[in-house]
């Protein structure tokens, strides 16, 4: 079944087509949420909720527009909403020592590519939220500064400045 046919079937409530669309988009949407939230369980919840919203509202979108882009926007917005809800809890996260292992319990060997990736991931987690979000939305999710400004409620010039400062801060943390 072609992609357009799957989406048409989803509009009609076909659960098999919905499962196929879910299978096609699950991983990229989960990773988009995970990069914003930094928590596997929360990212999973947000991603599931985003699919429910998408399937509930699929009749309202023009299928000539990218379904993936529309779904990604839902995932990003839901992830940001989830991040805002836990704002008071975020100070607690900064109190954890750096020695905590990664979520998978995997500690890469020294000098490997995995170790370098882990070092960058940890540095990203230490960035102030405003820098981390702009870096994530721009570098990983591919949003331009106008889109980031709309999503975060800032001007495009603020987005550019935060991206530049975030990159500088990230390099300092990595060094």
N, CA and C atoms as a LAMMPS dump frame, in Angstrom:
ITEM: TIMESTEP
0
ITEM: NUMBER OF ATOMS
525
ITEM: BOX BOUNDS ff ff ff
-5.0000000000000000e+02 5.0000000000000000e+02
-5.0000000000000000e+02 5.0000000000000000e+02
-5.0000000000000000e+02 5.0000000000000000e+02
ITEM: ATOMS id mol type element x y z
1 1 1 N 0.846 -1.18 0
2 1 2 C 0 0 0
3 1 3 C 0.891 1.244 0
4 2 1 N 0.622 2.162 -0.889
5 2 2 C 1.406 3.384 -0.97
6 2 3 C 1.124 4.292 0.218
7 3 1 N 2.044 5.21 0.443
8 3 2 C 1.954 6.139 1.581
9 3 3 C 0.634 6.923 1.555
10 4 1 N 0.284 7.483 0.414
11 4 2 C -0.955 8.258 0.285
12 4 3 C -2.16 7.371 0.547
13 5 1 N -2.105 6.156 0.058
14 5 2 C -3.209 5.217 0.29
15 5 3 C -3.336 4.897 1.785
16 6 1 N -2.208 4.761 2.46
17 6 2 C -2.239 4.513 3.908
18 6 3 C -2.899 5.675 4.638
19 7 1 N -2.531 6.881 4.264
20 7 2 C -3.102 8.059 4.917
21 7 3 C -4.59 8.187 4.623
22 8 1 N -4.992 7.876 3.386
23 8 2 C -6.417 7.881 3.055
24 8 3 C -7.166 6.848 3.891
25 9 1 N -6.556 5.677 4.065
26 9 2 C -7.174 4.623 4.881
27 9 3 C -7.246 5.065 6.349
28 10 1 N -6.235 5.771 6.824
29 10 2 C -6.255 6.29 8.205
30 10 3 C -7.413 7.258 8.386
31 11 1 N -7.671 8.088 7.361
32 11 2 C -8.783 9.029 7.439
33 11 3 C -10.115 8.292 7.62
34 12 1 N -10.165 7.071 7.096
35 12 2 C -11.393 6.264 7.2
36 12 3 C -11.415 5.431 8.479
37 13 1 N -10.366 5.568 9.31
38 13 2 C -10.326 4.851 10.582
39 13 3 C -9.772 3.441 10.5
40 14 1 N -9.089 3.12 9.432
41 14 2 C -8.509 1.772 9.251
42 14 3 C -7.354 1.573 10.244
43 15 1 N -7.543 0.668 11.208
44 15 2 C -6.532 0.474 12.253
45 15 3 C -5.249 -0.156 11.706
46 16 1 N -5.344 -0.975 10.683
47 16 2 C -4.121 -1.553 10.089
48 16 3 C -3.274 -0.47 9.441
49 17 1 N -3.927 0.455 8.749
50 17 2 C -3.205 1.564 8.121
51 17 3 C -2.575 2.448 9.194
52 18 1 N -3.285 2.665 10.297
53 18 2 C -2.739 3.459 11.395
54 18 3 C -1.502 2.786 11.978
55 19 1 N -1.556 1.481 12.144
56 19 2 C -0.386 0.757 12.666
57 19 3 C 0.796 0.855 11.71
58 20 1 N 0.535 0.808 10.425
59 20 2 C 1.61 0.914 9.44
60 20 3 C 2.224 2.32 9.461
61 21 1 N 1.38 3.347 9.537
62 21 2 C 1.883 4.723 9.645
63 21 3 C 2.681 4.878 10.927
64 22 1 N 2.165 4.32 12.018
65 22 2 C 2.871 4.358 13.297
66 22 3 C 4.248 3.709 13.148
67 23 1 N 4.292 2.542 12.521
68 23 2 C 5.554 1.822 12.33
69 23 3 C 6.54 2.657 11.507
70 24 1 N 6.043 3.35 10.501
71 24 2 C 6.908 4.157 9.625
72 24 3 C 7.477 5.394 10.331
73 25 1 N 6.707 5.988 11.238
74 25 2 C 7.088 7.259 11.837
75 25 3 C 7.515 7.166 13.3
76 26 1 N 7.34 6.015 13.929
77 26 2 C 7.602 5.878 15.36
78 26 3 C 9.007 6.346 15.764
79 27 1 N 10.036 5.756 15.16
80 27 2 C 11.406 6.043 15.599
81 27 3 C 11.804 7.511 15.444
82 28 1 N 11.6 8.123 14.27
83 28 2 C 12.016 9.53 14.176
84 28 3 C 11.247 10.461 15.12
85 29 1 N 9.98 10.167 15.34
86 29 2 C 9.191 11.01 16.243
87 29 3 C 9.614 10.804 17.697
88 30 1 N 9.903 9.571 18.06
89 30 2 C 10.378 9.279 19.412
90 30 3 C 11.701 9.998 19.663
91 31 1 N 12.621 9.914 18.715
92 31 2 C 13.935 10.539 18.893
93 31 3 C 13.83 12.068 18.924
94 32 1 N 12.905 12.631 18.155
95 32 2 C 12.701 14.087 18.213
96 32 3 C 12.262 14.493 19.62
97 33 1 N 11.328 13.753 20.184
98 33 2 C 10.856 14.047 21.532
99 33 3 C 11.953 13.805 22.568
100 34 1 N 12.691 12.72 22.416
101 34 2 C 13.757 12.392 23.359
102 34 3 C 14.838 13.467 23.385
103 35 1 N 15.183 14.013 22.226
104 35 2 C 16.205 15.065 22.184
105 35 3 C 15.745 16.319 22.931
106 36 1 N 14.459 16.576 22.924
107 36 2 C 13.942 17.75 23.624
108 36 3 C 13.806 17.474 25.114
109 37 1 N 13.273 16.303 25.456
110 37 2 C 12.95 15.999 26.85
111 37 3 C 14.08 15.35 27.628
112 38 1 N 14.909 14.553 26.955
113 38 2 C 16.01 13.887 27.636
114 38 3 C 15.568 12.777 28.578
115 39 1 N 14.347 12.285 28.426
116 39 2 C 13.822 11.239 29.302
117 39 3 C 13.064 10.236 28.445
118 40 1 N 13.489 8.982 28.466
119 40 2 C 12.916 7.97 27.566
120 40 3 C 11.434 7.727 27.816
121 41 1 N 11.054 7.598 29.073
122 41 2 C 9.64 7.312 29.362
123 41 3 C 8.739 8.491 28.994
124 42 1 N 9.191 9.681 29.288
125 42 2 C 8.404 10.868 28.965
126 42 3 C 8.309 11.053 27.45
127 43 1 N 9.398 10.803 26.743
128 43 2 C 9.395 10.9 25.285
129 43 3 C 8.436 9.877 24.675
130 44 1 N 8.429 8.687 25.225
131 44 2 C 7.511 7.641 24.761
132 44 3 C 6.058 8.084 24.959
133 45 1 N 5.751 8.618 26.122
134 45 2 C 4.387 9.087 26.404
135 45 3 C 3.974 10.209 25.447
136 46 1 N 4.864 11.164 25.26
137 46 2 C 4.574 12.295 24.377
138 46 3 C 4.358 11.808 22.947
139 47 1 N 5.213 10.899 22.508
140 47 2 C 5.104 10.395 21.142
141 47 3 C 3.779 9.651 20.95
142 48 1 N 3.388 8.823 21.915
143 48 2 C 2.117 8.092 21.833
144 48 3 C 0.94 9.075 21.76
145 49 1 N 0.993 10.082 22.62
146 49 2 C -0.062 11.096 22.646
147 49 3 C -0.13 11.843 21.313
148 50 1 N 1.021 12.137 20.739
149 50 2 C 1.068 12.851 19.458
150 50 3 C 0.414 12.025 18.347
151 51 1 N 0.657 10.72 18.335
152 51 2 C 0.019 9.871 17.335
153 51 3 C -1.492 9.849 17.522
154 52 1 N -1.949 9.789 18.763
155 52 2 C -3.389 9.802 19.019
156 52 3 C -4.014 11.096 18.493
157 53 1 N -3.359 12.215 18.771
158 53 2 C -3.847 13.507 18.294
159 53 3 C -3.848 13.529 16.769
160 54 1 N -2.786 13.036 16.162
161 54 2 C -2.686 13.031 14.707
162 54 3 C -3.791 12.181 14.078
163 55 1 N -4.003 10.983 14.588
164 55 2 C -5.037 10.123 14.015
165 55 3 C -6.437 10.69 14.252
166 56 1 N -6.617 11.358 15.375
167 56 2 C -7.91 11.979 15.675
168 56 3 C -8.185 13.144 14.721
169 57 1 N -7.136 13.838 14.311
170 57 2 C -7.299 15.042 13.481
171 57 3 C -6.85 14.856 12.035
172 58 1 N -6.596 13.643 11.62
173 58 2 C -6.05 13.405 10.283
174 58 3 C -7.003 13.875 9.184
175 59 1 N -8.276 13.906 9.482
176 59 2 C -9.246 14.367 8.491
177 59 3 C -9.146 15.848 8.193
178 60 1 N -8.485 16.589 9.07
179 60 2 C -8.412 18.043 8.902
180 60 3 C -7.176 18.508 8.128
181 61 1 N -6.276 17.581 7.783
182 61 2 C -5.075 18.028 7.068
183 61 3 C -5.19 17.71 5.583
184 62 1 N -4.496 18.504 4.804
185 62 2 C -4.391 18.288 3.367
186 62 3 C -3.272 17.286 3.156
187 63 1 N -3.585 16.153 2.585
188 63 2 C -2.574 15.106 2.432
189 63 3 C -1.523 15.442 1.375
190 64 1 N -1.699 16.585 0.684
191 64 2 C -0.643 17.041 -0.223
192 64 3 C 0.484 17.699 0.568
193 65 1 N 0.173 18.079 1.809
194 65 2 C 1.174 18.626 2.719
195 65 3 C 1.867 17.437 3.384
196 66 1 N 3.101 17.586 3.77
197 66 2 C 3.856 16.496 4.369
198 66 3 C 3.241 16.038 5.695
199 67 1 N 2.799 14.797 5.741
200 67 2 C 2.267 14.236 6.976
201 67 3 C 3.362 14.191 8.034
202 68 1 N 4.573 13.795 7.638
203 68 2 C 5.692 13.712 8.575
204 68 3 C 5.996 15.05 9.214
205 69 1 N 5.974 16.106 8.433
206 69 2 C 6.221 17.442 8.969
207 69 3 C 5.139 17.875 9.937
208 70 1 N 3.897 17.562 9.597
209 70 2 C 2.764 17.887 10.459
210 70 3 C 2.854 17.115 11.771
211 71 1 N 3.142 15.828 11.67
212 71 2 C 3.268 14.991 12.863
213 71 3 C 4.441 15.45 13.734
214 72 1 N 5.559 15.805 13.09
215 72 2 C 6.729 16.266 13.83
216 72 3 C 6.418 17.544 14.603
217 73 1 N 5.639 18.418 13.996
218 73 2 C 5.251 19.667 14.67
219 73 3 C 4.426 19.343 15.919
220 74 1 N 3.534 18.358 15.811
221 74 2 C 2.738 17.938 16.971
222 74 3 C 3.663 17.392 18.062
223 75 1 N 4.61 16.54 17.673
224 75 2 C 5.54 15.932 18.633
225 75 3 C 6.375 17.009 19.324
226 76 1 N 6.912 17.933 18.557
227 76 2 C 7.742 19.007 19.128
228 76 3 C 6.918 19.861 20.079
229 77 1 N 5.713 20.251 19.66
230 77 2 C 4.876 21.087 20.524
231 77 3 C 4.477 20.358 21.798
232 78 1 N 4.131 19.088 21.69
233 78 2 C 3.773 18.3 22.878
234 78 3 C 4.983 18.125 23.794
235 79 1 N 6.152 17.94 23.205
236 79 2 C 7.376 17.8 24.003
237 79 3 C 7.668 19.092 24.761
238 80 1 N 7.517 20.222 24.088
239 80 2 C 7.744 21.508 24.748
240 80 3 C 6.714 21.75 25.843
241 81 1 N 5.462 21.353 25.594
242 81 2 C 4.437 21.475 26.632
243 81 3 C 4.811 20.642 27.85
244 82 1 N 5.278 19.425 27.602
245 82 2 C 5.675 18.536 28.696
246 82 3 C 6.854 19.126 29.468
247 83 1 N 7.784 19.723 28.745
248 83 2 C 8.938 20.356 29.374
249 83 3 C 8.495 21.525 30.258
250 84 1 N 7.541 22.31 29.777
251 84 2 C 7.043 23.448 30.562
252 84 3 C 6.334 22.978 31.83
253 85 1 N 5.623 21.865 31.748
254 85 2 C 4.893 21.345 32.911
255 85 3 C 5.827 20.91 34.022
256 86 1 N 7.01 20.441 33.665
257 86 2 C 7.927 19.952 34.696
258 86 3 C 8.97 21.004 35.088
259 87 1 N 8.769 22.219 34.698
260 87 2 C 9.71 23.299 34.977
261 87 3 C 10.186 23.32 36.426
262 88 1 N 9.296 23.252 37.429
263 88 2 C 9.769 23.284 38.82
264 88 3 C 10.696 22.108 39.162
265 89 1 N 10.556 20.998 38.468
266 89 2 C 11.371 19.823 38.738
267 89 3 C 12.755 19.924 38.105
268 90 1 N 12.923 20.826 37.15
269 90 2 C 14.164 20.884 36.38
270 90 3 C 15.37 21.258 37.226
271 91 1 N 15.19 22.071 38.272
272 91 2 C 16.327 22.426 39.122
273 91 3 C 16.892 21.185 39.813
274 92 1 N 16.044 20.233 40.126
275 92 2 C 16.495 19.009 40.777
276 92 3 C 17.426 18.207 39.885
277 93 1 N 17.154 18.211 38.585
278 93 2 C 17.967 17.457 37.641
279 93 3 C 19.406 17.964 37.656
280 94 1 N 19.593 19.263 37.798
281 94 2 C 20.93 19.841 37.78
282 94 3 C 21.753 19.438 39.003
283 95 1 N 21.105 18.913 40.053
284 95 2 C 21.814 18.517 41.258
285 95 3 C 22.459 17.132 41.166
286 96 1 N 22.114 16.349 40.165
287 96 2 C 22.681 15.012 40.041
288 96 3 C 24.151 15.1 39.639
289 97 1 N 24.984 14.227 40.163
290 97 2 C 26.401 14.262 39.806
291 97 3 C 26.635 13.834 38.357
292 98 1 N 27.734 14.285 37.8
293 98 2 C 28.075 13.954 36.421
294 98 3 C 28.375 12.476 36.224
295 99 1 N 28.661 11.779 37.308
296 99 2 C 29.059 10.376 37.189
297 99 3 C 27.9 9.427 36.914
298 100 1 N 26.666 9.939 36.888
299 100 2 C 25.524 9.064 36.628
300 100 3 C 25.678 8.461 35.237
301 101 1 N 25.433 7.181 35.131
302 101 2 C 25.562 6.502 33.848
303 101 3 C 24.443 6.924 32.916
304 102 1 N 24.622 6.665 31.634
305 102 2 C 23.588 6.966 30.656
306 102 3 C 22.367 6.117 30.951
307 103 1 N 21.223 6.491 30.336
308 103 2 C 19.963 5.819 30.635
309 103 3 C 20.018 4.321 30.361
310 104 1 N 20.801 3.891 29.397
311 104 2 C 20.866 2.481 29.074
312 104 3 C 21.83 1.737 29.997
313 105 1 N 22.508 2.463 30.877
314 105 2 C 23.473 1.835 31.765
315 105 3 C 24.774 1.522 31.037
316 106 1 N 24.958 2.068 29.87
317 106 2 C 26.12 1.775 29.039
318 106 3 C 27.144 2.879 29.215
319 107 1 N 28.347 2.503 29.554
320 107 2 C 29.431 3.469 29.641
321 107 3 C 30.455 3.099 28.567
322 108 1 N 30.61 3.934 27.537
323 108 2 C 31.504 3.596 26.443
324 108 3 C 32.965 3.589 26.879
325 109 1 N 33.76 2.86 26.112
326 109 2 C 35.197 2.798 26.385
327 109 3 C 35.826 4.141 26.042
328 110 1 N 36.912 4.465 26.754
329 110 2 C 37.579 5.741 26.519
330 110 3 C 38.163 5.795 25.115
331 111 1 N 38.069 6.975 24.482
332 111 2 C 38.688 7.194 23.184
333 111 3 C 37.86 6.72 22.003
334 112 1 N 36.727 6.093 22.222
335 112 2 C 35.914 5.602 21.123
336 112 3 C 34.964 6.687 20.642
337 113 1 N 34.395 6.456 19.473
338 113 2 C 33.384 7.379 18.95
339 113 3 C 32.209 7.437 19.915
340 114 1 N 31.846 6.285 20.489
341 114 2 C 30.742 6.253 21.449
342 114 3 C 31.025 7.164 22.637
343 115 1 N 32.256 7.167 23.091
344 115 2 C 32.605 8.019 24.229
345 115 3 C 32.465 9.491 23.853
346 116 1 N 32.877 9.835 22.658
347 116 2 C 32.77 11.225 22.213
348 116 3 C 31.312 11.646 22.073
349 117 1 N 30.491 10.773 21.531
350 117 2 C 29.063 11.058 21.403
351 117 3 C 28.442 11.232 22.785
352 118 1 N 28.819 10.36 23.701
353 118 2 C 28.305 10.443 25.075
354 118 3 C 28.736 11.759 25.73
355 119 1 N 29.947 12.199 25.458
356 119 2 C 30.449 13.456 26.015
357 119 3 C 29.628 14.639 25.486
358 120 1 N 29.303 14.619 24.199
359 120 2 C 28.491 15.683 23.608
360 120 3 C 27.074 15.638 24.189
361 121 1 N 26.515 14.432 24.33
362 121 2 C 25.169 14.282 24.886
363 121 3 C 25.103 14.857 26.302
364 122 1 N 26.081 14.528 27.114
365 122 2 C 26.119 15.047 28.49
366 122 3 C 26.287 16.564 28.51
367 123 1 N 27.11 17.078 27.611
368 123 2 C 27.3 18.53 27.532
369 123 3 C 25.998 19.212 27.126
370 124 1 N 25.273 18.627 26.183
371 124 2 C 23.976 19.173 25.779
372 124 3 C 23.01 19.23 26.959
373 125 1 N 23.018 18.191 27.782
374 125 2 C 22.136 18.148 28.947
375 125 3 C 22.461 19.247 29.942
376 126 1 N 23.718 19.671 29.985
377 126 2 C 24.144 20.701 30.941
378 126 3 C 23.861 22.12 30.461
379 127 1 N 23.542 22.271 29.182
380 127 2 C 23.27 23.6 28.653
381 127 3 C 22.005 24.182 29.279
382 128 1 N 21.966 25.504 29.438
383 128 2 C 20.71 26.124 29.857
384 128 3 C 19.602 25.757 28.854
385 129 1 N 18.4 25.606 29.344
386 129 2 C 17.284 25.131 28.518
387 129 3 C 17.119 25.925 27.223
388 130 1 N 17.202 27.261 27.294
389 130 2 C 16.971 28.074 26.097
390 130 3 C 17.987 27.75 24.999
391 131 1 N 19.237 27.475 25.365
392 131 2 C 20.241 27.123 24.365
393 131 3 C 20.02 25.705 23.849
394 132 1 N 19.73 24.787 24.767
395 132 2 C 19.543 23.386 24.383
396 132 3 C 18.362 23.234 23.424
397 133 1 N 17.269 23.938 23.705
398 133 2 C 16.096 23.825 22.838
399 133 3 C 16.37 24.367 21.441
400 134 1 N 17.003 25.535 21.357
401 134 2 C 17.295 26.118 20.05
402 134 3 C 18.28 25.231 19.284
403 135 1 N 19.313 24.735 19.96
404 135 2 C 20.256 23.819 19.305
405 135 3 C 19.545 22.568 18.789
406 136 1 N 18.704 21.989 19.607
407 136 2 C 17.988 20.78 19.222
408 136 3 C 17.056 21.032 18.047
409 137 1 N 16.267 22.089 18.142
410 137 2 C 15.307 22.376 17.078
411 137 3 C 16.002 22.721 15.764
412 138 1 N 17.126 23.417 15.828
413 138 2 C 17.825 23.813 14.611
414 138 3 C 18.694 22.694 14.054
415 139 1 N 19.585 22.173 14.864
416 139 2 C 20.572 21.213 14.356
417 139 3 C 20.009 19.809 14.15
418 140 1 N 19.154 19.356 15.057
419 140 2 C 18.649 17.986 14.961
420 140 3 C 17.316 17.894 14.224
421 141 1 N 16.44 18.873 14.449
422 141 2 C 15.102 18.801 13.857
423 141 3 C 14.98 19.586 12.556
424 142 1 N 15.955 20.45 12.265
425 142 2 C 15.981 21.148 10.989
426 142 3 C 15.081 22.368 10.871
427 143 1 N 14.621 22.899 11.99
428 143 2 C 13.775 24.086 11.929
429 143 3 C 14.64 25.321 11.685
430 144 1 N 14.098 26.276 10.902
431 144 2 C 14.827 27.533 10.711
432 144 3 C 14.455 28.49 11.843
433 145 1 N 15.084 29.651 11.858
434 145 2 C 14.919 30.569 12.987
435 145 3 C 13.517 31.175 13.058
436 146 1 N 12.867 31.352 11.913
437 146 2 C 11.485 31.833 11.944
438 146 3 C 10.581 30.8 12.622
439 147 1 N 10.75 29.527 12.262
440 147 2 C 9.948 28.458 12.865
441 147 3 C 10.252 28.314 14.358
442 148 1 N 11.528 28.367 14.712
443 148 2 C 11.913 28.262 16.125
444 148 3 C 11.303 29.419 16.91
445 149 1 N 11.345 30.608 16.32
446 149 2 C 10.749 31.769 16.974
447 149 3 C 9.269 31.56 17.246
448 150 1 N 8.548 31.01 16.269
449 150 2 C 7.113 30.743 16.454
450 150 3 C 6.887 29.685 17.533
451 151 1 N 7.681 28.626 17.513
452 151 2 C 7.51 27.532 18.466
453 151 3 C 7.8 27.993 19.889
454 152 1 N 8.882 28.738 20.07
455 152 2 C 9.318 29.131 21.413
456 152 3 C 8.81 30.508 21.843
457 153 1 N 8.167 31.229 20.933
458 153 2 C 7.657 32.547 21.282
459 153 3 C 8.742 33.595 21.411
460 154 1 N 9.777 33.493 20.571
461 154 2 C 10.865 34.478 20.556
462 154 3 C 11.026 34.993 19.126
463 155 1 N 11.795 36.059 18.971
464 155 2 C 12.044 36.582 17.63
465 155 3 C 13.093 35.714 16.929
466 156 1 N 13.101 35.715 15.607
467 156 2 C 14.144 34.969 14.886
468 156 3 C 15.554 35.417 15.262
469 157 1 N 15.739 36.707 15.527
470 157 2 C 17.08 37.175 15.91
471 157 3 C 17.47 36.627 17.284
472 158 1 N 16.505 36.498 18.188
473 158 2 C 16.783 35.889 19.488
474 158 3 C 17.174 34.43 19.304
475 159 1 N 16.47 33.747 18.407
476 159 2 C 16.79 32.349 18.118
477 159 3 C 18.218 32.223 17.587
478 160 1 N 18.589 33.1 16.665
479 160 2 C 19.954 33.068 16.11
480 160 3 C 20.996 33.32 17.197
481 161 1 N 20.725 34.301 18.049
482 161 2 C 21.666 34.628 19.125
483 161 3 C 21.801 33.457 20.099
484 162 1 N 20.668 32.833 20.453
485 162 2 C 20.718 31.706 21.38
486 162 3 C 21.422 30.504 20.755
487 163 1 N 21.265 30.312 19.458
488 163 2 C 21.981 29.234 18.776
489 163 3 C 23.482 29.486 18.823
490 164 1 N 23.884 30.704 18.516
491 164 2 C 25.304 31.042 18.541
492 164 3 C 25.896 30.887 19.942
493 165 1 N 25.205 31.421 20.934
494 165 2 C 25.691 31.306 22.317
495 165 3 C 25.667 29.854 22.796
496 166 1 N 24.64 29.122 22.364
497 166 2 C 24.547 27.71 22.738
498 166 3 C 25.695 26.892 22.171
499 167 1 N 26.059 27.169 20.92
500 167 2 C 27.202 26.472 20.309
501 167 3 C 28.492 26.779 21.067
502 168 1 N 28.679 28.062 21.405
503 168 2 C 29.884 28.452 22.143
504 168 3 C 29.935 27.763 23.508
505 169 1 N 28.811 27.767 24.212
506 169 2 C 28.742 27.145 25.536
507 169 3 C 28.965 25.64 25.419
508 170 1 N 28.411 25.014 24.397
509 170 2 C 28.594 23.581 24.186
510 170 3 C 30.066 23.254 23.951
511 171 1 N 30.731 24.055 23.154
512 171 2 C 32.173 23.836 22.914
513 171 3 C 32.973 23.988 24.189
514 172 1 N 32.603 24.966 25.025
515 172 2 C 33.287 25.137 26.322
516 172 3 C 33.088 23.91 27.196
517 173 1 N 31.884 23.391 27.235
518 173 2 C 31.586 22.225 28.077
519 173 3 C 32.305 20.97 27.586
520 174 1 N 32.484 20.85 26.29
521 174 2 C 33.14 19.69 25.718
522 174 3 C 34.65 19.731 25.953
523 175 1 N 35.211 20.946 25.926
524 175 2 C 36.679 21.102 26.067
525 175 3 C 37.15 20.69 27.431
